[in-house]
Amino acid sequence: MLTMTQTAAEAVKQIVARVPQAEDGGVRIRDTGTDTGFELSVTPDPQPHDTVVVTDGARVFLDERAASALDDRVLDAELAADGAVRFALGTQS
């Protein structure tokens, strides 16, 4: 199952906090099925078949294809001083 670093968890919480309608929600990762890869969005709740990953209160919702594709991955993030977030995927050790 996908795991999150502490930095990624903090980034997810910061992003979700910026969207009033998703106050207790999370970041949803959807496999687009195209060469562009994955799509991230902020949503108040997971979809019925989503896998939910929780780290320190940060919630990430994975659609079925994303959950399968990211099963052995770690979600990490880089936080910039201006509030920008850059996510990266690594391999679990």
Secondary structure by P-SEA (a helix, b strand, c coil): cccccaaaaaaaaaaaaaccccccbbbbbbcccccccbbbbbbccccccbbbbbcccbbbbbcaaaaaaaccbbbbbbbcccbbbbbbbbbcc
